[in-house]
């Protein structure tokens, strides 16, 4: 069991778009020697979804999941700009997500689980349905919802009994409410995978600039590539962001030149 805990983690991740809030990707260029401390501080925040280091340790990329406009503005407009070690900030609003959100469907995992094991995970059908990132009819959370979401954030495999205890409710009521939250995409159960354990030792954050008329077609094509774990259209100079995992630098070179380039 100890070995499994080093490879996967299941967590309930709230989608701010379902609550009427936009999602943002942020690139930070930092002073040498300061990246680890800043990345650690960001990773501890509830309104930061993930954090990655790149550019030989001088750059941080993170995704925010602020639940309110005030929370987002406090992070992007006040706290980060005031951090002396941060040299530059670029923030990009996520406009459309093409791939991501349900880690176990990452194409590179095909064949890792048997059909029987896949069936045990439940929820058949396509792994991700492309849709607007901000709901036009946002969900309003109750106090019980917040308790359920808080428990899932700590452990995405929490039982209905555990969730009911946290919300001071019954398993039946929690089951119905959780089903509604999942259906309306307020939360998804994210499987975080240490991809190096599967032989993928090279990761790249791809920032692409394509013609506006090609954004949809490029994003949808990227989503079909086994190396791509996340792809989205974003605002700003670069209009597509994607995360690619390859086995080594040579495979990354072949992927970007022979398939991404064309």
C-alpha atoms as an extended CHARMM CRD file, in Angstrom:
* protein
*
       262  EXT
         1         1  UNK       CA              0.0000000000        0.0000000000        0.0000000000  PROA      1               0.0000000000
         2         2  UNK       CA              2.8650000000        2.3930000000        0.7440000000  PROA      2               0.0000000000
         3         3  UNK       CA              4.0790000000        2.0180000000       -2.8300000000  PROA      3               0.0000000000
         4         4  UNK       CA              0.6250000000        2.7920000000       -4.2590000000  PROA      4               0.0000000000
         5         5  UNK       CA              0.4210000000        5.9860000000       -2.2280000000  PROA      5               0.0000000000
         6         6  UNK       CA              3.5400000000        7.2680000000       -3.9640000000  PROA      6               0.0000000000
         7         7  UNK       CA              1.9980000000        6.7620000000       -7.4120000000  PROA      7               0.0000000000
         8         8  UNK       CA             -1.6250000000        7.9190000000       -7.2570000000  PROA      8               0.0000000000
         9         9  UNK       CA             -3.7880000000       10.2880000000       -5.2530000000  PROA      9               0.0000000000
        10        10  UNK       CA             -7.5460000000       10.7240000000       -5.5860000000  PROA      10              0.0000000000
        11        11  UNK       CA             -9.0520000000       14.0920000000       -4.6880000000  PROA      11              0.0000000000
        12        12  UNK       CA            -12.3150000000       15.9020000000       -5.2620000000  PROA      12              0.0000000000
        13        13  UNK       CA            -11.5350000000       19.0540000000       -7.2730000000  PROA      13              0.0000000000
        14        14  UNK       CA            -14.0700000000       21.8890000000       -7.3730000000  PROA      14              0.0000000000
        15        15  UNK       CA            -14.7570000000       23.4780000000      -10.7520000000  PROA      15              0.0000000000
        16        16  UNK       CA            -15.1070000000       27.2490000000      -10.2260000000  PROA      16              0.0000000000
        17        17  UNK       CA            -16.7760000000       27.5500000000      -13.6380000000  PROA      17              0.0000000000
        18        18  UNK       CA            -19.8390000000       25.7240000000      -12.3170000000  PROA      18              0.0000000000
        19        19  UNK       CA            -20.0310000000       28.4180000000       -9.6240000000  PROA      19              0.0000000000
        20        20  UNK       CA            -19.8520000000       31.2150000000      -12.1810000000  PROA      20              0.0000000000
        21        21  UNK       CA            -16.1310000000       31.9860000000      -11.7830000000  PROA      21              0.0000000000
        22        22  UNK       CA            -13.4560000000       31.8580000000      -14.4870000000  PROA      22              0.0000000000
        23        23  UNK       CA            -10.3700000000       29.6610000000      -14.3220000000  PROA      23              0.0000000000
        24        24  UNK       CA             -6.8660000000       30.9900000000      -14.9360000000  PROA      24              0.0000000000
        25        25  UNK       CA             -3.4340000000       29.6610000000      -15.8400000000  PROA      25              0.0000000000
        26        26  UNK       CA             -0.5590000000       31.7070000000      -14.4360000000  PROA      26              0.0000000000
        27        27  UNK       CA              3.1070000000       31.8400000000      -15.5020000000  PROA      27              0.0000000000
        28        28  UNK       CA              5.5850000000       33.2890000000      -13.0140000000  PROA      28              0.0000000000
        29        29  UNK       CA              9.2250000000       34.1030000000      -13.7610000000  PROA      29              0.0000000000
        30        30  UNK       CA             11.1810000000       34.1510000000      -10.5060000000  PROA      30              0.0000000000
        31        31  UNK       CA             14.5930000000       35.0580000000       -9.1510000000  PROA      31              0.0000000000
        32        32  UNK       CA             17.1020000000       32.1770000000       -9.0020000000  PROA      32              0.0000000000
        33        33  UNK       CA             16.8600000000       30.2460000000       -5.7470000000  PROA      33              0.0000000000
        34        34  UNK       CA             13.3410000000       31.4030000000       -4.9170000000  PROA      34              0.0000000000
        35        35  UNK       CA             11.2450000000       29.0600000000       -7.0600000000  PROA      35              0.0000000000
        36        36  UNK       CA             10.8920000000       26.1920000000       -4.5840000000  PROA      36              0.0000000000
        37        37  UNK       CA              9.6470000000       28.4060000000       -1.7450000000  PROA      37              0.0000000000
        38        38  UNK       CA              7.1150000000       30.1900000000       -3.9810000000  PROA      38              0.0000000000
        39        39  UNK       CA              5.9040000000       26.9180000000       -5.5010000000  PROA      39              0.0000000000
        40        40  UNK       CA              5.4850000000       25.3760000000       -2.0360000000  PROA      40              0.0000000000
        41        41  UNK       CA              3.4810000000       28.3910000000       -0.8570000000  PROA      41              0.0000000000
        42        42  UNK       CA              1.2160000000       28.2260000000       -3.9180000000  PROA      42              0.0000000000
        43        43  UNK       CA              0.6770000000       24.4780000000       -3.5280000000  PROA      43              0.0000000000
        44        44  UNK       CA             -0.6470000000       25.0100000000       -0.0020000000  PROA      44              0.0000000000
        45        45  UNK       CA             -3.3680000000       27.4120000000       -1.1480000000  PROA      45              0.0000000000
        46        46  UNK       CA             -6.9160000000       26.1230000000       -1.5120000000  PROA      46              0.0000000000
        47        47  UNK       CA             -7.4460000000       28.2620000000       -4.6140000000  PROA      47              0.0000000000
        48        48  UNK       CA             -4.5180000000       26.7600000000       -6.5620000000  PROA      48              0.0000000000
        49        49  UNK       CA             -5.2400000000       23.5350000000       -8.4040000000  PROA      49              0.0000000000
        50        50  UNK       CA             -1.7540000000       22.4580000000       -9.4990000000  PROA      50              0.0000000000
        51        51  UNK       CA              1.7790000000       23.8180000000       -9.6340000000  PROA      51              0.0000000000
        52        52  UNK       CA              4.5960000000       22.8720000000      -12.0280000000  PROA      52              0.0000000000
        53        53  UNK       CA              8.2140000000       24.0180000000      -12.3420000000  PROA      53              0.0000000000
        54        54  UNK       CA              9.8320000000       24.5920000000      -15.7160000000  PROA      54              0.0000000000
        55        55  UNK       CA             12.5210000000       26.5730000000      -17.5850000000  PROA      55              0.0000000000
        56        56  UNK       CA             15.3410000000       24.9880000000      -15.5720000000  PROA      56              0.0000000000
        57        57  UNK       CA             13.7560000000       26.0570000000      -12.3100000000  PROA      57              0.0000000000
        58        58  UNK       CA             13.1870000000       29.7250000000      -13.1110000000  PROA      58              0.0000000000
        59        59  UNK       CA              9.5270000000       29.5410000000      -14.0370000000  PROA      59              0.0000000000
        60        60  UNK       CA              6.3520000000       28.3720000000      -12.2990000000  PROA      60              0.0000000000
        61        61  UNK       CA              3.0990000000       27.4920000000      -14.0120000000  PROA      61              0.0000000000
        62        62  UNK       CA             -0.0110000000       27.0820000000      -11.8670000000  PROA      62              0.0000000000
        63        63  UNK       CA             -3.7640000000       26.8320000000      -12.2920000000  PROA      63              0.0000000000
        64        64  UNK       CA             -6.1250000000       28.7740000000      -10.0570000000  PROA      64              0.0000000000
        65        65  UNK       CA             -9.5440000000       27.6100000000       -8.9240000000  PROA      65              0.0000000000
        66        66  UNK       CA            -10.6910000000       30.6810000000       -7.0160000000  PROA      66              0.0000000000
        67        67  UNK       CA            -14.2300000000       30.3570000000       -5.7340000000  PROA      67              0.0000000000
        68        68  UNK       CA            -14.9000000000       34.1080000000       -5.8110000000  PROA      68              0.0000000000
        69        69  UNK       CA            -13.6980000000       37.0990000000       -7.8360000000  PROA      69              0.0000000000
        70        70  UNK       CA            -12.2940000000       38.6490000000       -4.6450000000  PROA      70              0.0000000000
        71        71  UNK       CA            -10.2140000000       35.5470000000       -3.9170000000  PROA      71              0.0000000000
        72        72  UNK       CA             -8.7710000000       35.5450000000       -7.4470000000  PROA      72              0.0000000000
        73        73  UNK       CA             -7.9940000000       39.2710000000       -7.4220000000  PROA      73              0.0000000000
        74        74  UNK       CA             -6.2930000000       38.9410000000       -4.0380000000  PROA      74              0.0000000000
        75        75  UNK       CA             -3.9450000000       36.2710000000       -5.4270000000  PROA      75              0.0000000000
        76        76  UNK       CA             -3.2550000000       37.6730000000       -8.9030000000  PROA      76              0.0000000000
        77        77  UNK       CA             -3.5790000000       41.3810000000       -8.2010000000  PROA      77              0.0000000000
        78        78  UNK       CA             -2.0770000000       41.7270000000       -4.7390000000  PROA      78              0.0000000000
        79        79  UNK       CA             -0.1490000000       38.8330000000       -3.2420000000  PROA      79              0.0000000000
        80        80  UNK       CA              1.9090000000       37.6560000000       -6.2130000000  PROA      80              0.0000000000
        81        81  UNK       CA              2.8300000000       41.1330000000       -7.5250000000  PROA      81              0.0000000000
        82        82  UNK       CA              4.0320000000       42.1000000000       -4.0510000000  PROA      82              0.0000000000
        83        83  UNK       CA              6.3300000000       39.0790000000       -3.8120000000  PROA      83              0.0000000000
        84        84  UNK       CA              9.8250000000       40.4730000000       -4.3530000000  PROA      84              0.0000000000
        85        85  UNK       CA             11.1610000000       37.2340000000       -5.8410000000  PROA      85              0.0000000000
        86        86  UNK       CA              8.5260000000       37.2800000000       -8.6160000000  PROA      86              0.0000000000
        87        87  UNK       CA              9.9870000000       39.0630000000      -11.6460000000  PROA      87              0.0000000000
        88        88  UNK       CA              7.0960000000       38.6830000000      -14.0850000000  PROA      88              0.0000000000
        89        89  UNK       CA              3.4690000000       37.4820000000      -14.1160000000  PROA      89              0.0000000000
        90        90  UNK       CA              1.3310000000       36.4190000000      -17.0460000000  PROA      90              0.0000000000
        91        91  UNK       CA             -2.2470000000       35.2840000000      -16.4360000000  PROA      91              0.0000000000
        92        92  UNK       CA             -4.3960000000       33.5360000000      -19.0470000000  PROA      92              0.0000000000
        93        93  UNK       CA             -8.1310000000       32.9030000000      -18.7310000000  PROA      93              0.0000000000
        94        94  UNK       CA             -9.2140000000       29.4020000000      -19.7410000000  PROA      94              0.0000000000
        95        95  UNK       CA            -11.7350000000       29.8360000000      -22.5800000000  PROA      95              0.0000000000
        96        96  UNK       CA            -12.4370000000       26.2240000000      -23.5480000000  PROA      96              0.0000000000
        97        97  UNK       CA            -11.0870000000       22.9440000000      -22.2010000000  PROA      97              0.0000000000
        98        98  UNK       CA            -10.4940000000       20.1630000000      -24.7120000000  PROA      98              0.0000000000
        99        99  UNK       CA             -8.8180000000       17.5260000000      -22.5360000000  PROA      99              0.0000000000
       100       100  UNK       CA             -8.3790000000       16.9880000000      -18.8180000000  PROA      100             0.0000000000
       101       101  UNK       CA            -10.3880000000       16.6160000000      -15.6670000000  PROA      101             0.0000000000
       102       102  UNK       CA            -10.5370000000       12.8260000000      -15.3790000000  PROA      102             0.0000000000
       103       103  UNK       CA             -7.0180000000       11.5090000000      -15.0690000000  PROA      103             0.0000000000
       104       104  UNK       CA             -7.7240000000        7.8140000000      -15.4140000000  PROA      104             0.0000000000
       105       105  UNK       CA             -8.7920000000        8.3630000000      -19.0180000000  PROA      105             0.0000000000
       106       106  UNK       CA             -5.3880000000        9.7030000000      -20.0520000000  PROA      106             0.0000000000
       107       107  UNK       CA             -4.7120000000        7.9110000000      -23.3290000000  PROA      107             0.0000000000
       108       108  UNK       CA             -1.2490000000        6.7600000000      -22.2390000000  PROA      108             0.0000000000
       109       109  UNK       CA             -2.9210000000        4.5770000000      -19.5940000000  PROA      109             0.0000000000
       110       110  UNK       CA             -4.6570000000        2.3920000000      -22.1670000000  PROA      110             0.0000000000
       111       111  UNK       CA             -3.8910000000       -1.2010000000      -21.3270000000  PROA      111             0.0000000000
       112       112  UNK       CA             -2.6610000000       -0.5050000000      -17.7990000000  PROA      112             0.0000000000
       113       113  UNK       CA             -5.9590000000       -1.7470000000      -16.3310000000  PROA      113             0.0000000000
       114       114  UNK       CA             -7.8770000000       -4.7950000000      -17.4440000000  PROA      114             0.0000000000
       115       115  UNK       CA            -11.4500000000       -4.3620000000      -18.8040000000  PROA      115             0.0000000000
       116       116  UNK       CA            -12.7420000000       -5.7800000000      -15.5140000000  PROA      116             0.0000000000
       117       117  UNK       CA            -10.7940000000       -3.2110000000      -13.5070000000  PROA      117             0.0000000000
       118       118  UNK       CA            -12.0050000000       -0.4100000000      -15.7760000000  PROA      118             0.0000000000
       119       119  UNK       CA            -15.5950000000       -1.5750000000      -15.2240000000  PROA      119             0.0000000000
       120       120  UNK       CA            -15.0990000000       -1.3760000000      -11.4530000000  PROA      120             0.0000000000
       121       121  UNK       CA            -14.2960000000        2.3260000000      -11.7930000000  PROA      121             0.0000000000
       122       122  UNK       CA            -17.7880000000        2.9540000000      -13.1960000000  PROA      122             0.0000000000
       123       123  UNK       CA            -19.0810000000        5.8280000000      -15.3420000000  PROA      123             0.0000000000
       124       124  UNK       CA            -18.7320000000        4.6120000000      -18.8920000000  PROA      124             0.0000000000
       125       125  UNK       CA            -18.7790000000        6.9090000000      -21.8990000000  PROA      125             0.0000000000
       126       126  UNK       CA            -16.4260000000        9.6110000000      -23.1550000000  PROA      126             0.0000000000
       127       127  UNK       CA            -13.8310000000       10.8140000000      -20.6320000000  PROA      127             0.0000000000
       128       128  UNK       CA            -14.4910000000       14.4860000000      -21.1700000000  PROA      128             0.0000000000
       129       129  UNK       CA            -17.1850000000       16.4310000000      -22.9650000000  PROA      129             0.0000000000
       130       130  UNK       CA            -16.0760000000       19.7720000000      -24.3710000000  PROA      130             0.0000000000
       131       131  UNK       CA            -18.2410000000       22.5230000000      -22.9040000000  PROA      131             0.0000000000
       132       132  UNK       CA            -18.1410000000       26.2010000000      -21.8490000000  PROA      132             0.0000000000
       133       133  UNK       CA            -15.8470000000       26.6740000000      -18.8780000000  PROA      133             0.0000000000
       134       134  UNK       CA            -18.1500000000       29.1080000000      -17.0360000000  PROA      134             0.0000000000
       135       135  UNK       CA            -21.7390000000       28.0500000000      -16.4500000000  PROA      135             0.0000000000
       136       136  UNK       CA            -24.4400000000       30.4840000000      -17.4570000000  PROA      136             0.0000000000
       137       137  UNK       CA            -26.6120000000       29.1310000000      -14.6570000000  PROA      137             0.0000000000
       138       138  UNK       CA            -24.1690000000       28.8420000000      -11.7450000000  PROA      138             0.0000000000
       139       139  UNK       CA            -24.7410000000       26.4810000000       -8.8510000000  PROA      139             0.0000000000
       140       140  UNK       CA            -25.2370000000       27.9720000000       -5.3910000000  PROA      140             0.0000000000
       141       141  UNK       CA            -23.6570000000       25.7990000000       -2.7260000000  PROA      141             0.0000000000
       142       142  UNK       CA            -25.2250000000       25.0530000000        0.6400000000  PROA      142             0.0000000000
       143       143  UNK       CA            -23.3770000000       24.6100000000        3.9150000000  PROA      143             0.0000000000
       144       144  UNK       CA            -23.7920000000       20.8290000000        3.5330000000  PROA      144             0.0000000000
       145       145  UNK       CA            -22.3220000000       21.0200000000        0.0160000000  PROA      145             0.0000000000
       146       146  UNK       CA            -19.2620000000       22.8000000000        1.3830000000  PROA      146             0.0000000000
       147       147  UNK       CA            -18.7500000000       20.0560000000        3.9700000000  PROA      147             0.0000000000
       148       148  UNK       CA            -19.0390000000       17.3530000000        1.3110000000  PROA      148             0.0000000000
       149       149  UNK       CA            -16.6170000000       19.1380000000       -1.0020000000  PROA      149             0.0000000000
       150       150  UNK       CA            -14.1710000000       19.7410000000        1.8250000000  PROA      150             0.0000000000
       151       151  UNK       CA            -14.1170000000       16.0430000000        2.6930000000  PROA      151             0.0000000000
       152       152  UNK       CA            -13.6380000000       15.0400000000       -0.9470000000  PROA      152             0.0000000000
       153       153  UNK       CA            -10.7810000000       17.5110000000       -1.3270000000  PROA      153             0.0000000000
       154       154  UNK       CA             -8.9840000000       15.7150000000        1.5030000000  PROA      154             0.0000000000
       155       155  UNK       CA             -9.8400000000       12.2220000000        0.2220000000  PROA      155             0.0000000000
       156       156  UNK       CA            -11.5700000000       11.6060000000       -3.0810000000  PROA      156             0.0000000000
       157       157  UNK       CA            -12.2930000000        8.0400000000       -1.9830000000  PROA      157             0.0000000000
       158       158  UNK       CA            -14.2310000000        9.0520000000        1.1510000000  PROA      158             0.0000000000
       159       159  UNK       CA            -17.2460000000        6.8280000000        1.6940000000  PROA      159             0.0000000000
       160       160  UNK       CA            -20.8400000000        8.0470000000        1.7930000000  PROA      160             0.0000000000
       161       161  UNK       CA            -20.8030000000        7.3150000000        5.5220000000  PROA      161             0.0000000000
       162       162  UNK       CA            -17.7860000000        9.6080000000        5.9830000000  PROA      162             0.0000000000
       163       163  UNK       CA            -19.3640000000       12.3300000000        3.8550000000  PROA      163             0.0000000000
       164       164  UNK       CA            -22.6410000000       12.0500000000        5.7340000000  PROA      164             0.0000000000
       165       165  UNK       CA            -20.8280000000       12.4300000000        9.0560000000  PROA      165             0.0000000000
       166       166  UNK       CA            -19.0490000000       15.5500000000        7.7990000000  PROA      166             0.0000000000
       167       167  UNK       CA            -22.3110000000       17.0880000000        6.5790000000  PROA      167             0.0000000000
       168       168  UNK       CA            -24.3410000000       15.9020000000        9.5980000000  PROA      168             0.0000000000
       169       169  UNK       CA            -26.6860000000       14.1590000000        7.1900000000  PROA      169             0.0000000000
       170       170  UNK       CA            -27.5760000000       10.6550000000        6.0280000000  PROA      170             0.0000000000
       171       171  UNK       CA            -25.7580000000        8.5540000000        3.4080000000  PROA      171             0.0000000000
       172       172  UNK       CA            -28.8820000000        8.5390000000        1.2200000000  PROA      172             0.0000000000
       173       173  UNK       CA            -29.1860000000       12.3210000000        1.1500000000  PROA      173             0.0000000000
       174       174  UNK       CA            -25.4590000000       12.7640000000        0.6070000000  PROA      174             0.0000000000
       175       175  UNK       CA            -25.5430000000       10.2540000000       -2.2500000000  PROA      175             0.0000000000
       176       176  UNK       CA            -28.2710000000       12.1960000000       -4.0350000000  PROA      176             0.0000000000
       177       177  UNK       CA            -26.5500000000       15.5310000000       -3.4920000000  PROA      177             0.0000000000
       178       178  UNK       CA            -23.1720000000       14.2060000000       -4.5780000000  PROA      178             0.0000000000
       179       179  UNK       CA            -24.7290000000       12.8190000000       -7.7530000000  PROA      179             0.0000000000
       180       180  UNK       CA            -26.1940000000       16.2730000000       -8.4900000000  PROA      180             0.0000000000
       181       181  UNK       CA            -22.8380000000       17.9900000000       -7.8760000000  PROA      181             0.0000000000
       182       182  UNK       CA            -21.0920000000       15.5540000000      -10.2110000000  PROA      182             0.0000000000
       183       183  UNK       CA            -23.7330000000       15.9130000000      -12.9140000000  PROA      183             0.0000000000
       184       184  UNK       CA            -23.5180000000       19.7030000000      -12.8400000000  PROA      184             0.0000000000
       185       185  UNK       CA            -19.7080000000       19.5190000000      -12.8680000000  PROA      185             0.0000000000
       186       186  UNK       CA            -19.3070000000       21.3230000000       -9.5730000000  PROA      186             0.0000000000
       187       187  UNK       CA            -16.7280000000       18.7110000000       -8.6170000000  PROA      187             0.0000000000
       188       188  UNK       CA            -14.8480000000       15.9060000000      -10.3180000000  PROA      188             0.0000000000
       189       189  UNK       CA            -12.8280000000       13.1060000000       -8.7720000000  PROA      189             0.0000000000
       190       190  UNK       CA             -9.3220000000       13.6940000000      -10.0320000000  PROA      190             0.0000000000
       191       191  UNK       CA             -6.7530000000       10.9090000000      -10.1610000000  PROA      191             0.0000000000
       192       192  UNK       CA             -3.3300000000       12.4960000000       -9.7930000000  PROA      192             0.0000000000
       193       193  UNK       CA             -0.7120000000       10.1530000000      -11.2330000000  PROA      193             0.0000000000
       194       194  UNK       CA              3.0550000000       10.1610000000      -10.7390000000  PROA      194             0.0000000000
       195       195  UNK       CA              3.6330000000        9.5790000000      -14.4370000000  PROA      195             0.0000000000
       196       196  UNK       CA              7.3280000000        8.8010000000      -13.9320000000  PROA      196             0.0000000000
       197       197  UNK       CA              6.2140000000        5.5360000000      -12.3150000000  PROA      197             0.0000000000
       198       198  UNK       CA              4.6880000000        4.6330000000      -15.6940000000  PROA      198             0.0000000000
       199       199  UNK       CA              7.9060000000        5.4000000000      -17.5580000000  PROA      199             0.0000000000
       200       200  UNK       CA              7.1110000000        8.9860000000      -18.6270000000  PROA      200             0.0000000000
       201       201  UNK       CA             10.0570000000       11.0470000000      -17.3760000000  PROA      201             0.0000000000
       202       202  UNK       CA              9.7140000000       14.1840000000      -19.5320000000  PROA      202             0.0000000000
       203       203  UNK       CA              6.9570000000       16.7570000000      -19.1580000000  PROA      203             0.0000000000
       204       204  UNK       CA              6.4300000000       19.9310000000      -21.1520000000  PROA      204             0.0000000000
       205       205  UNK       CA              4.0460000000       22.8540000000      -20.8450000000  PROA      205             0.0000000000
       206       206  UNK       CA              3.2460000000       23.7360000000      -24.4400000000  PROA      206             0.0000000000
       207       207  UNK       CA              2.2260000000       27.3340000000      -25.1880000000  PROA      207             0.0000000000
       208       208  UNK       CA              1.0140000000       27.4940000000      -28.7850000000  PROA      208             0.0000000000
       209       209  UNK       CA              0.1160000000       30.4390000000      -30.9750000000  PROA      209             0.0000000000
       210       210  UNK       CA             -2.2300000000       29.4120000000      -33.8010000000  PROA      210             0.0000000000
       211       211  UNK       CA             -4.5520000000       31.2630000000      -36.1480000000  PROA      211             0.0000000000
       212       212  UNK       CA             -7.8480000000       32.0970000000      -34.3540000000  PROA      212             0.0000000000
       213       213  UNK       CA             -9.8130000000       30.1380000000      -36.9280000000  PROA      213             0.0000000000
       214       214  UNK       CA             -7.7840000000       27.0170000000      -36.1020000000  PROA      214             0.0000000000
       215       215  UNK       CA             -8.0140000000       27.0890000000      -32.3060000000  PROA      215             0.0000000000
       216       216  UNK       CA            -10.8990000000       24.6140000000      -32.0820000000  PROA      216             0.0000000000
       217       217  UNK       CA             -9.4770000000       22.1570000000      -34.5920000000  PROA      217             0.0000000000
       218       218  UNK       CA             -5.9900000000       22.2710000000      -33.0500000000  PROA      218             0.0000000000
       219       219  UNK       CA             -7.3550000000       21.8810000000      -29.5170000000  PROA      219             0.0000000000
       220       220  UNK       CA             -9.5080000000       18.9140000000      -30.4810000000  PROA      220             0.0000000000
       221       221  UNK       CA             -6.6310000000       17.3010000000      -32.3760000000  PROA      221             0.0000000000
       222       222  UNK       CA             -4.3180000000       17.7230000000      -29.3840000000  PROA      222             0.0000000000
       223       223  UNK       CA             -6.8960000000       16.0740000000      -27.1320000000  PROA      223             0.0000000000
       224       224  UNK       CA             -6.6530000000       12.9130000000      -29.2240000000  PROA      224             0.0000000000
       225       225  UNK       CA             -2.8750000000       12.5510000000      -28.8140000000  PROA      225             0.0000000000
       226       226  UNK       CA             -1.7350000000        9.9170000000      -26.2670000000  PROA      226             0.0000000000
       227       227  UNK       CA              0.9930000000       12.2500000000      -24.9660000000  PROA      227             0.0000000000
       228       228  UNK       CA             -1.4340000000       15.0540000000      -24.0700000000  PROA      228             0.0000000000
       229       229  UNK       CA             -2.8670000000       15.0720000000      -20.5420000000  PROA      229             0.0000000000
       230       230  UNK       CA             -4.4370000000       18.5420000000      -20.6900000000  PROA      230             0.0000000000
       231       231  UNK       CA             -5.3480000000       20.9620000000      -23.4820000000  PROA      231             0.0000000000
       232       232  UNK       CA             -7.2760000000       24.2320000000      -23.4060000000  PROA      232             0.0000000000
       233       233  UNK       CA             -7.8690000000       27.4160000000      -25.3650000000  PROA      233             0.0000000000
       234       234  UNK       CA             -6.7030000000       30.4450000000      -23.3850000000  PROA      234             0.0000000000
       235       235  UNK       CA             -6.6860000000       34.2180000000      -23.6470000000  PROA      235             0.0000000000
       236       236  UNK       CA             -3.5550000000       36.2110000000      -24.3810000000  PROA      236             0.0000000000
       237       237  UNK       CA             -0.5890000000       36.0120000000      -26.7380000000  PROA      237             0.0000000000
       238       238  UNK       CA             -0.5960000000       32.2310000000      -26.7140000000  PROA      238             0.0000000000
       239       239  UNK       CA             -4.0820000000       30.9400000000      -27.4190000000  PROA      239             0.0000000000
       240       240  UNK       CA             -3.6090000000       27.2300000000      -26.6490000000  PROA      240             0.0000000000
       241       241  UNK       CA             -1.9720000000       25.6180000000      -23.6340000000  PROA      241             0.0000000000
       242       242  UNK       CA             -1.2990000000       21.8900000000      -23.3650000000  PROA      242             0.0000000000
       243       243  UNK       CA              0.6020000000       19.5520000000      -21.0640000000  PROA      243             0.0000000000
       244       244  UNK       CA              2.5250000000       16.7160000000      -22.6900000000  PROA      244             0.0000000000
       245       245  UNK       CA              4.1640000000       13.6860000000      -21.0760000000  PROA      245             0.0000000000
       246       246  UNK       CA              6.7660000000       11.6410000000      -22.9410000000  PROA      246             0.0000000000
       247       247  UNK       CA              9.1470000000        8.8770000000      -21.9780000000  PROA      247             0.0000000000
       248       248  UNK       CA             12.2990000000       10.9150000000      -22.6380000000  PROA      248             0.0000000000
       249       249  UNK       CA             13.6000000000       14.0280000000      -24.3880000000  PROA      249             0.0000000000
       250       250  UNK       CA             14.0210000000       12.2160000000      -27.6910000000  PROA      250             0.0000000000
       251       251  UNK       CA             10.3680000000       11.1730000000      -27.6950000000  PROA      251             0.0000000000
       252       252  UNK       CA              9.3920000000       14.7540000000      -26.7990000000  PROA      252             0.0000000000
       253       253  UNK       CA             11.4630000000       16.0520000000      -29.7170000000  PROA      253             0.0000000000
       254       254  UNK       CA              9.8330000000       13.6310000000      -32.1500000000  PROA      254             0.0000000000
       255       255  UNK       CA              6.3710000000       14.4640000000      -30.8060000000  PROA      255             0.0000000000
       256       256  UNK       CA              6.7440000000       18.2420000000      -31.0830000000  PROA      256             0.0000000000
       257       257  UNK       CA              8.4950000000       18.3090000000      -34.4580000000  PROA      257             0.0000000000
       258       258  UNK       CA              6.7630000000       15.4720000000      -36.3140000000  PROA      258             0.0000000000
       259       259  UNK       CA              3.2280000000       15.7970000000      -34.9470000000  PROA      259             0.0000000000
       260       260  UNK       CA              2.6720000000       19.0900000000      -33.1430000000  PROA      260             0.0000000000
       261       261  UNK       CA              4.4950000000       21.1530000000      -35.7820000000  PROA      261             0.0000000000
       262       262  UNK       CA              2.5020000000       19.8730000000      -38.8020000000  PROA      262             0.0000000000
